[in-house]
């Protein structure tokens, strides 16, 4: 099928699920893009010619939160002199439009600053602090609309970072919420019946809360599997699937990890969920109808592919992304077998795709384009985009937005070649 038709069909599907609005088509308004899967409908260059200079640079403080792009504006969180701060910038120039202090700053031995990417939904922007305060602000000026703290639902912040509890409650909340229609779903991480909560996105009114799982770093995913809408979370207990309308459990896949943490975002496609833990490995979980609900069935499990921090992308039946051995890998999703491995990488490599090519950002700050080729590594160009970084980039309107510990930079990539 024509790739353009595929992209149009994919966007219409997201619209039908209430996952995005029609105004979002050229934006990157949340963690990993429109569908939270690292895909963009915009074509990458046929060959990546290193730009002579960045379109602009803007100084930012420390933090691991990715930039979000909506309606010509960038929303980014940082640590501004010990305060978690949300900034709104103009995409075209990098000029600051407004900034808003959010909460007292957080730091550990790695780096201070927020961990959770802002989520922009039309006129609303949602932010989550390291210690568990959630806020809804006006996108136009940062005015506060509603807020609550995870402690309101029994979540506890643990000062001992070596404690054997949920990772988010001792190292900072990092998992991104998700908006579907008029509801925002949030990982609260309370073991008092409020692991996950559903809230009215405009008022903050609680619709439901569910389960006792402690929270990791993984972000929520929404999708239809086995003919049933799913809200999926990777928690301390394993994989958890809930009914989005009421929070009832659809199924669980239990497993425990070292340090009680999971970091990757679940990948959903063709009634299958793909997920890797840094201690157990990569698994494919099929979902089939079960009466009026659904159940999970293991399709395959590869204990050798223990991806730690960076979520792969799925292209035409193959997973591409950071490997477990400072490498970049391609995995065949029919059986979980390794197709190829490219050495020379660090701990984290962020990966974006247009469905034909992959755009990588290494933790050394190199932007690398390769073909989505399951037979071999095929490089199409690279350039130095920023300094050392663990932050996932954003891509909108032909511009790659990257962040390190000093600045946010915008790189306009050349148009795609015939």
ROMAR-518534 format. One line per 10 residues: number of its first residue (from 0); their letters; for each residue x, y, z of C-alpha. Coordinates in nm, 3 decimals, m for minus. Layout:
NUM> A> X,Y,Z; ... .
***
This chain:
0> XXXXXXXXXX> 0.000,0.000,0.000; 0.112,0.357,m0.071; 0.300,0.494,0.238; 0.101,0.820,0.226; m0.226,0.624,0.235; m0.093,0.423,0.531; m0.016,0.743,0.723; m0.360,0.889,0.647; m0.530,0.567,0.759; m0.321,0.557,1.075 .
10> XXXXXXXXXX> m0.413,0.915,1.165; m0.783,0.851,1.102; m0.763,0.548,1.332; m0.612,0.761,1.609; m0.887,1.018,1.558; m1.156,0.750,1.586; m1.010,0.636,1.918; m1.009,0.991,2.051; m0.629,0.972,2.085; m0.544,1.296,1.900 .
20> XXXXXXXXXX> m0.722,1.601,1.764; m0.716,1.702,1.397; m0.500,2.005,1.481; m0.222,1.779,1.605; m0.123,1.628,1.269; 0.213,1.810,1.237; 0.291,1.832,1.609; 0.483,1.626,1.864; 0.259,1.703,2.163; 0.363,1.431,2.408 .
30> XXXXXXXXXX> 0.609,1.157,2.495; 0.727,0.980,2.177; 0.494,1.175,1.947; 0.132,1.164,1.836; 0.070,0.797,1.907; 0.346,0.759,2.169; 0.527,0.513,1.942; 0.816,0.718,1.799; 0.650,0.749,1.456; 0.607,1.068,1.255 .
40> XXXXXXXXXX> 0.395,1.119,0.943; 0.664,1.351,0.805; 0.926,1.200,0.575; 1.288,1.215,0.689; 1.556,1.317,0.437; 1.651,1.047,0.187; 2.008,1.107,0.299; 2.101,1.306,0.608; 2.321,1.598,0.503; 2.478,1.756,0.814 .
50> XXXXXXXXXX> 2.325,2.104,0.863; 2.578,2.384,0.868; 2.430,2.527,1.188; 2.136,2.491,1.419; 1.831,2.704,1.347; 1.860,2.830,1.705; 1.987,2.744,2.053; 1.815,2.828,2.381; 1.971,2.779,2.727; 1.790,2.535,2.959 .
60> XXXXXXXXXX> 1.860,2.391,3.302; 1.911,2.027,3.391; 1.642,1.767,3.343; 1.545,1.451,3.154; 1.203,1.571,3.030; 1.163,1.573,2.651; 1.029,1.875,2.462; 0.668,1.870,2.341; 0.554,2.061,2.029; 0.206,2.203,1.970 .
70> XXXXXXXXXX> 0.070,2.484,1.751; 0.408,2.644,1.688; 0.523,2.631,2.051; 0.763,2.417,2.252; 0.693,2.316,2.611; 0.988,2.198,2.815; 1.056,2.139,3.186; 1.388,2.204,3.355; 1.552,2.271,3.689; 1.577,2.648,3.717 .
80> XXXXXXXXXX> 1.789,2.732,4.021; 1.642,2.451,4.227; 1.284,2.491,4.102; 1.107,2.266,3.852; 1.001,2.514,3.584; 0.789,2.488,3.269; 0.897,2.699,2.973; 0.700,2.786,2.659; 0.910,2.884,2.357; 0.835,2.985,1.999 .
90> XXXXXXXXXX> 0.930,2.702,1.763; 1.048,2.937,1.488; 1.293,3.139,1.697; 1.344,2.969,2.032; 1.234,3.289,2.204; 1.069,3.236,2.542; 0.697,3.322,2.553; 0.644,3.248,2.923; 0.775,3.040,3.211; 0.605,2.901,3.519 .
100> XXXXXXXXXX> 0.758,2.760,3.841; 0.596,2.422,3.911; 0.749,2.276,4.225; 1.054,2.251,4.447; 1.344,2.100,4.258; 1.464,1.741,4.287; 1.813,1.599,4.250; 2.007,1.279,4.300; 2.356,1.157,4.210; 2.270,1.152,3.840 .
110> XXXXXXXXXX> 2.122,1.493,3.752; 1.871,1.738,3.899; 1.550,1.830,3.725; 1.214,1.697,3.603; 1.185,1.351,3.444; 0.836,1.362,3.290; 0.760,1.508,2.945; 0.482,1.771,2.930; 0.163,1.660,2.755; m0.016,1.921,2.543 .
120> XXXXXXXXXX> m0.381,1.871,2.449; m0.517,2.172,2.259; m0.541,2.462,2.509; m0.422,2.247,2.800; m0.074,2.145,2.909; m0.021,1.880,3.177; 0.293,1.850,3.389; 0.408,1.606,3.655; 0.679,1.676,3.911; 0.942,1.437,4.038 .
130> XXXXXXXXXX> 0.786,1.413,4.383; 0.437,1.354,4.249; 0.244,1.677,4.202; 0.024,1.687,3.892; m0.089,2.016,3.734; m0.308,2.125,3.444; m0.218,2.466,3.301; m0.335,2.692,3.022; m0.107,2.650,2.723; m0.138,3.017,2.628 .
140> XXXXXXXXXX> 0.006,3.163,2.950; 0.075,2.888,3.207; m0.217,2.982,3.433; m0.305,2.702,3.675; m0.640,2.530,3.612; m0.624,2.237,3.855; m0.377,2.031,4.053; m0.344,1.743,4.298; m0.066,1.554,4.472; m0.014,1.179,4.454 .
150> XXXXXXXXXX> 0.005,1.183,4.834; m0.366,1.279,4.830; m0.431,0.919,4.720; m0.188,0.754,4.960; 0.130,0.753,4.750; 0.444,0.792,4.960; 0.773,0.961,4.872; 1.067,0.750,4.997; 1.380,0.944,5.087; 1.599,0.630,5.092 .
160> XXXXXXXXXX> 1.694,0.585,4.726; 1.823,0.235,4.797; 1.493,0.116,4.942; 1.335,m0.187,4.776; 1.013,m0.012,4.672; 0.868,0.130,4.351; 1.127,0.319,4.151; 0.918,0.632,4.095; 0.858,0.689,4.467; 1.232,0.701,4.540 .
170> XXXXXXXXXX> 1.391,0.826,4.215; 1.131,1.065,4.072; 0.809,1.021,3.879; 0.891,0.983,3.511; 0.606,0.788,3.345; 0.398,1.005,3.115; 0.017,1.025,3.145; m0.211,0.978,2.844; m0.521,1.166,2.725; m0.803,0.986,2.546 .
180> XXXXXXXXXX> m1.104,1.201,2.463; m1.207,1.394,2.775; m1.011,1.174,3.017; m0.652,1.188,3.134; m0.504,0.869,3.281; m0.228,0.911,3.540; 0.003,0.667,3.718; m0.027,0.770,4.083; 0.159,0.473,4.225; m0.036,0.433,4.547 .
190> XXXXXXXXXX> m0.068,0.084,4.698; m0.391,0.198,4.861; m0.622,0.137,4.566; m0.486,0.414,4.344; m0.206,0.277,4.128; m0.373,0.445,3.827; m0.641,0.713,3.821; m0.871,0.850,3.551; m0.957,1.220,3.571; m1.168,1.469,3.377 .
200> XXXXXXXXXX> m0.899,1.653,3.183; m1.071,1.992,3.213; m1.167,1.991,3.581; m0.943,1.732,3.747; m1.244,1.547,3.888; m1.165,1.182,3.966; m1.358,0.933,3.751; m1.204,0.616,3.893; m0.894,0.480,4.067; m0.769,0.123,4.052 .
210> XXXXXXXXXX> m0.517,m0.132,4.182; m0.234,m0.131,4.436; 0.073,m0.153,4.209; 0.368,0.072,4.280; 0.490,0.279,3.987; 0.806,0.246,3.777; 0.940,0.483,3.508; 0.735,0.338,3.222; 0.467,0.545,3.046; 0.105,0.449,2.992 .
220> XXXXXXXXXX> m0.023,0.325,2.657; m0.375,0.318,2.518; m0.490,0.099,2.230; m0.731,m0.160,2.103; m0.618,m0.522,2.143; m0.833,m0.830,2.090; m1.123,m0.603,1.996; m1.119,m0.433,2.339; m0.985,m0.090,2.439; m0.686,m0.126,2.675 .
230> XXXXXXXXXX> m0.504,0.103,2.915; m0.165,m0.057,2.970; 0.097,0.008,3.236; 0.427,m0.155,3.324; 0.436,m0.149,3.704; 0.656,m0.298,3.975; 0.442,m0.614,3.946; 0.474,m0.658,3.567; 0.232,m0.567,3.286; m0.116,m0.450,3.382 .
240> XXXXXXXXXX> m0.412,m0.396,3.145; m0.724,m0.207,3.257; m1.055,m0.116,3.099; m1.025,0.259,3.027; m1.392,0.321,3.106; m1.388,0.191,3.465; m1.041,0.070,3.568; m1.136,m0.298,3.590; m0.851,m0.543,3.529; m0.849,m0.711,3.189 .
250> XXXXXXXXXX> m0.534,m0.915,3.247; m0.189,m0.923,3.405; 0.150,m1.060,3.303; 0.342,m1.080,3.633; 0.721,m1.055,3.655; 0.962,m0.888,3.894; 1.270,m0.687,3.807; 1.587,m0.581,3.982; 1.544,m0.251,4.170; 1.167,m0.285,4.121 .
260> XXXXXXXXXX> 1.167,m0.081,3.804; 1.063,m0.084,3.441; 1.152,0.199,3.202; 1.035,0.115,2.849; 0.699,0.218,2.706; 0.487,m0.079,2.588; 0.464,m0.115,2.208; 0.124,m0.216,2.068; 0.052,m0.356,1.721; m0.167,m0.624,1.562 .
270> XXXXXXXXXX> m0.318,m0.750,1.890; 0.031,m0.788,2.036; 0.223,m0.605,2.306; 0.604,m0.591,2.302; 0.797,m0.506,2.618; 1.149,m0.551,2.750; 1.276,m0.544,3.108; 1.639,m0.484,3.200; 1.641,m0.804,3.409; 1.396,m1.043,3.242 .
280> XXXXXXXXXX> 1.424,m0.975,2.867; 1.202,m0.902,2.566; 0.855,m1.055,2.542; 0.569,m1.056,2.292; 0.228,m1.089,2.456; m0.069,m1.167,2.233; m0.416,m1.047,2.332; m0.728,m1.242,2.230; m1.100,m1.196,2.302; m1.224,m1.365,2.618 .
290> XXXXXXXXXX> m1.599,m1.343,2.662; m1.671,m0.973,2.686; m1.311,m0.897,2.774; m0.964,m1.007,2.668; m0.682,m1.228,2.791; m0.305,m1.231,2.743; m0.119,m1.521,2.582; 0.260,m1.539,2.558; 0.375,m1.554,2.195; 0.748,m1.562,2.257 .
300> XXXXXXXXXX> 1.010,m1.459,2.511; 1.377,m1.379,2.450; 1.565,m1.352,2.782; 1.882,m1.234,2.604; 1.735,m0.903,2.486; 1.741,m0.709,2.812; 1.686,m0.350,2.701; 1.733,m0.108,2.988; 1.618,0.248,2.914; 1.534,0.329,2.551 .
310> XXXXXXXXXX> 1.211,0.209,2.385; 1.248,0.067,2.030; 1.027,0.153,1.733; 0.829,m0.101,1.530; 0.853,m0.086,1.150; 0.703,m0.348,0.917; 0.730,m0.631,1.168; 1.076,m0.545,1.305; 1.183,m0.372,1.624; 1.474,m0.129,1.596 .
320> XXXXXXXXXX> 1.644,0.031,1.894; 1.903,0.036,2.167; 2.036,m0.309,2.249; 2.151,m0.458,2.580; 2.525,m0.450,2.499; 2.595,m0.088,2.400; 2.471,m0.175,2.053; 2.183,m0.094,1.818; 1.971,m0.392,1.716; 1.698,m0.520,1.487 .
330> XXXXXXXXXX> 1.457,m0.788,1.614; 1.217,m1.000,1.407; 0.880,m0.981,1.583; 0.758,m1.312,1.439; 0.987,m1.507,1.673; 1.193,m1.258,1.878; 1.522,m1.351,1.712; 1.802,m1.101,1.659; 1.843,m1.001,1.292; 2.150,m0.783,1.332 .
340> XXXXXXXXXX> 2.352,m0.585,1.584; 2.559,m0.271,1.529; 2.824,m0.199,1.795; 2.958,0.140,1.900; 2.675,0.284,2.108; 2.641,0.385,2.472; 2.370,0.332,2.734; 2.081,0.515,2.565; 1.982,0.566,2.202; 1.652,0.737,2.122 .
350> XXXXXXXXXX> 1.486,0.624,1.799; 1.229,0.793,1.572; 1.091,0.668,1.241; 0.893,0.783,0.938; 0.818,0.422,0.845; 1.108,0.397,0.599; 1.406,0.548,0.777; 1.515,0.575,1.139; 1.651,0.887,1.308; 1.866,0.803,1.608 .
360> XXXXXXXXXX> 2.000,1.028,1.883; 2.285,0.866,2.072; 2.377,0.954,2.430; 2.685,1.122,2.281; 2.452,1.367,2.106; 2.499,1.233,1.753; 2.198,1.237,1.519; 2.224,0.934,1.289; 1.994,0.837,1.005; 1.971,0.474,0.891 .
370> XXXXXXXXXX> 1.741,0.278,0.662; 1.474,0.060,0.824; 1.645,m0.242,0.673; 1.598,m0.574,0.856; 1.891,m0.733,0.671; 2.172,m0.501,0.781; 2.277,m0.167,0.928; 2.259,0.090,0.645; 2.373,0.436,0.749; 2.243,0.742,0.561 .
380> XXXXXXXXXX> 2.431,1.018,0.742; 2.509,1.169,1.082; 2.601,1.495,1.256; 2.671,1.624,1.607; 2.339,1.765,1.730; 2.412,1.832,2.100; 2.627,1.730,2.393; 2.582,1.425,2.613; 2.212,1.349,2.652; 1.968,1.086,2.774 .
390> XXXXXXXXXX> 1.668,1.294,2.657; 1.437,1.173,2.380; 1.416,1.430,2.096; 1.107,1.572,1.929; 1.044,1.611,1.555; 0.794,1.852,1.397; 0.768,2.041,1.067; 1.103,1.911,0.947; 1.288,2.024,1.260; 1.467,1.799,1.508 .
400> XXXXXXXXXX> 1.461,1.937,1.864; 1.735,1.803,2.092; 1.829,1.880,2.449; 2.137,1.830,2.664; 2.218,1.963,3.012; 2.292,2.315,2.884; 2.060,2.400,2.596; 1.774,2.311,2.365; 1.863,2.320,1.993; 1.653,2.316,1.677 .
410> XXXXXXXX> 1.800,2.154,1.364; 1.614,2.191,1.035; 1.676,1.883,0.822; 1.693,1.905,0.444; 1.383,1.796,0.247; 1.350,1.434,0.146; 1.525,1.344,m0.179; 1.333,1.173,m0.462 .
***
